[in-house]
């Protein structure tokens, strides 16, 4: 560590790391001291606003992989892990095991969908890691050999987090109803969509457990909205920018509820990467963008919808009793072909879970070593 250099400036220091010089703000360094985090609760116990003077370093040295900083106005030195500085210098933020690259997929993805047995998910860290990682990377996975009971779904969700309620309650049943509150509760075809964009925070992860399916027709339809969005960006950058820059209104209303929210059709992160899409023509409200802007927005919007109908993106399969499809509702667009209602029975039970819970589960498993590389697989099977 003798090759590390320090240049103490007024508001921060330049640390000369082997890969190059990096600047770190003094407030940030003061916040990064290990003593600022309670070892029991893991919560921050330091409040930078309580400092009488802005922090300014008087010295800096390396001690056992720690940056030790002496402060002009504080008697206590700060200790900051060098590993943290290297992470931030390299990527601009701390490392996140759940920040996995998205695997974009197309119509040939069906045989590649990760399938995990229910028993493995409920009883092994390796099975749970496979499921959670697949949903993060691919946006979709299937849990097989599910018990064909209504209790099976909450057992599955509870391994990863907790059920997030919606206007329909904690759970919903996709089957023909006499007085449906949603087009999903009919035998008709269901257009490609993401669920409940009319809610301020649309559901994150969706679970659809097939309890019974003996009807004629009714194929399930899925596509990777991120793959379609990236294709749009490549083919028509201006259209992509319009859909990624403006929120449009959605609703969900019936006799006893009236939800309304604005969502962006293409979601991107601060680095411009596509994180998901929001689309639902049957829950789309009157567009309230300036009318002149709609001259450009509507053609881009319609082009995107038509791309979602192309065979190159569409995945079709028959929902099988005992399987539960788990997918990212902010990325995977789904629908259904119509079916003959009196030809048999079709019953899917569904619910939602927060995407934060999914990533939390994977981070905890990653700390245990279940990151699904070859070494982790051997560890899980040992």
SULJO-V553946 format. One record per helix or strand of 3 or more residues. SS is the DSSP state (2 for helix, 1 for strand). FROM is the first residue (numbers start at 1). TO is the last residue. If there is no record, write none. Layout:
BEGIN
ss:SS from:FROM to:TO
ss:SS from:FROM to:TO
END
This chain:
BEGIN
ss:1 from:5 to:8
ss:1 from:12 to:17
ss:1 from:20 to:25
ss:2 from:26 to:31
ss:2 from:34 to:36
ss:2 from:48 to:50
ss:1 from:57 to:62
ss:1 from:66 to:71
ss:1 from:78 to:81
ss:2 from:82 to:91
ss:2 from:110 to:112
ss:1 from:115 to:117
ss:2 from:118 to:123
ss:2 from:125 to:137
ss:1 from:140 to:144
ss:2 from:151 to:158
ss:1 from:172 to:174
ss:2 from:183 to:185
ss:1 from:190 to:193
ss:1 from:205 to:213
ss:1 from:220 to:224
ss:2 from:225 to:235
ss:2 from:237 to:245
ss:1 from:247 to:254
ss:1 from:257 to:264
ss:1 from:266 to:268
ss:1 from:274 to:277
ss:2 from:281 to:283
ss:2 from:291 to:307
ss:1 from:315 to:317
ss:1 from:324 to:328
ss:1 from:332 to:336
ss:2 from:341 to:343
ss:1 from:346 to:353
ss:2 from:355 to:367
ss:2 from:374 to:381
END
